[in-house]
Amino acid sequence: GRYLALDCEMVSTRLHSHSLARVSVTNYHHAILYDSFVLPLASDPVTDYRTHVSGVTEWHLRKGYARPLDEVRAAVAGLMRGRVLVGHALGNDLKVLGLDHPGYAVRDTARYKGYKVYAGGRTPGLKTLAREVLGVRVQEGRHDSVVDARVAMELFRREKGGME
């Protein structure tokens, strides 16, 4: 398919307040194309899993389960190539992944003017848009990057005409 949704979860490490911990990619029809936890670097240990928000625990980031960052980055870059990327505040996700994507191939629900009405003209949160536009409750407690990617894609699908 032409469209992919991307969402990431972060943890804090000794050197970075936002370090990649999980990456999820779904397609236009909400199927999971990629979902992986990211192995922290031995030289930059996790100082806060932020489990109450990220949903990530020490168990998720263990050796043999979580994948090395370069492997995850390459897999996601391969999926993104030649496709339109959908997400919410995608700049944050791309930055933490260390990837770029051409602006013409990005559909960011956080930047879409039609959705700013739900935040008094400011940038709306994904939780707000899910509730107001889709009538679903997400991010009540722990975040889930698969759910958040699917919500962003559904928000895009609702306003595809306006966002293209």
C-alpha positions in Angstrom: 0.0 0.0 0.0 0.9 3.6 -0.4 0.3 4.8 3.2 2.1 3.8 6.4 1.4 5.0 10.0 4.3 5.3 12.4 4.4 5.8 16.1 7.2 5.4 18.7 7.5 5.1 22.5 10.4 6.6 24.4 12.3 6.1 27.6 14.9 8.3 29.4 18.5 7.3 29.4 21.6 8.7 31.0 22.4 10.8 27.9 19.0 11.3 26.3 15.6 12.4 27.8 13.9 10.8 24.8 15.5 7.6 23.7 13.7 5.2 21.3 12.2 2.2 23.0 9.5 0.9 20.7 8.6 1.4 17.0 5.3 0.4 15.4 4.3 0.7 11.8 0.8 -0.1 10.5 -0.8 0.1 7.1 -3.8 1.9 5.7 -6.1 -1.0 6.9 -4.5 -1.0 10.4 -2.5 -4.2 10.0 0.8 -4.3 11.8 3.7 -4.2 9.4 6.4 -3.8 12.0 6.5 -3.7 15.8 9.7 -3.9 17.8 11.3 -2.9 21.0 14.7 -1.3 20.8 17.7 -2.5 22.8 19.3 0.2 24.9 23.0 0.8 24.4 25.2 -0.6 27.1 27.0 2.8 27.1 23.7 4.7 27.7 21.6 2.8 30.2 17.9 3.5 30.8 17.3 5.8 33.8 13.5 6.0 33.6 11.2 3.6 31.6 8.3 6.0 32.0 6.2 2.8 32.1 3.1 4.8 33.2 3.2 6.6 29.9 5.3 4.5 27.5 4.0 1.1 28.6 7.7 -0.1 28.3 9.3 -2.1 31.1 12.8 -3.5 31.6 11.4 -6.9 30.4 10.6 -5.4 27.0 14.1 -4.1 26.5 16.0 -7.2 27.4 18.6 -8.8 25.2 17.3 -11.4 22.8 13.9 -9.7 22.7 14.5 -6.1 21.9 16.4 -5.4 18.6 19.5 -3.2 18.1 18.7 0.3 16.9 20.5 0.0 13.6 18.5 -3.1 12.7 15.2 -1.3 13.7 16.2 1.9 11.8 17.0 -0.1 8.6 13.8 -2.1 8.8 11.6 1.1 9.2 13.6 3.0 6.6 12.9 0.1 4.1 9.2 0.2 4.8 9.1 4.0 4.5 10.9 4.2 1.2 8.5 5.5 -1.6 5.5 5.6 0.7 3.4 8.3 2.4 4.0 8.5 6.1 1.1 9.2 8.4 1.4 9.9 12.2 0.9 12.4 15.0 3.8 14.8 15.6 5.9 12.8 13.3 8.9 15.1 13.6 9.5 13.7 17.1 9.4 10.1 15.9 11.6 10.7 12.9 14.1 12.5 15.0 14.4 9.7 17.6 14.7 7.2 14.8 17.4 9.2 13.1 15.5 9.2 9.8 14.3 11.8 7.4 11.3 11.6 5.1 10.4 14.1 2.3 7.8 16.7 3.4 5.6 16.0 0.4 5.2 12.4 1.6 4.3 13.2 5.3 0.7 13.5 6.6 0.9 14.7 10.2 -2.4 14.8 12.1 -0.9 17.2 14.6 -0.3 19.8 11.9 -3.5 19.5 10.0 -5.4 22.8 10.2 -8.8 21.1 10.2 -8.0 19.4 13.5 -6.7 22.5 15.3 -10.3 23.5 16.1 -10.3 20.8 18.7 -7.5 22.5 20.6 -8.6 26.2 20.3 -6.3 26.7 17.3 -3.3 25.1 18.9 -1.8 21.7 18.3 -4.3 19.0 19.5 -3.1 15.9 21.3 -3.7 12.5 19.8 -5.9 11.6 22.8 -8.1 14.6 22.2 -8.5 13.9 18.5 -9.3 10.2 19.2 -12.0 11.2 21.6 -13.5 14.2 19.6 -13.2 12.9 16.0 -13.3 9.1 16.4 -15.2 8.8 19.6 -12.6 6.4 21.1 -10.6 6.6 24.3 -6.8 6.1 24.0 -3.8 6.9 26.2 -6.0 6.7 29.3 -3.0 5.2 31.1 0.0 3.6 29.3 0.5 4.4 25.6 0.7 1.7 23.0 2.4 2.6 19.8 0.4 0.2 17.7 -2.9 1.7 18.9 -1.5 5.3 18.4 -0.4 4.5 14.9 -3.8 3.1 14.1 -5.6 6.1 15.5 -3.4 8.5 13.5 -4.2 6.5 10.3 -7.9 6.5 11.1 -7.7 10.3 11.6 -6.0 10.6 8.3 -8.6 8.4 6.6 -11.4 10.6 7.9 -9.8 13.8 6.4 -7.9 12.3 3.5 -9.3 14.8 1.1 -8.2 17.7 3.2 -4.8 16.3 4.0 -3.8 15.4 0.5 
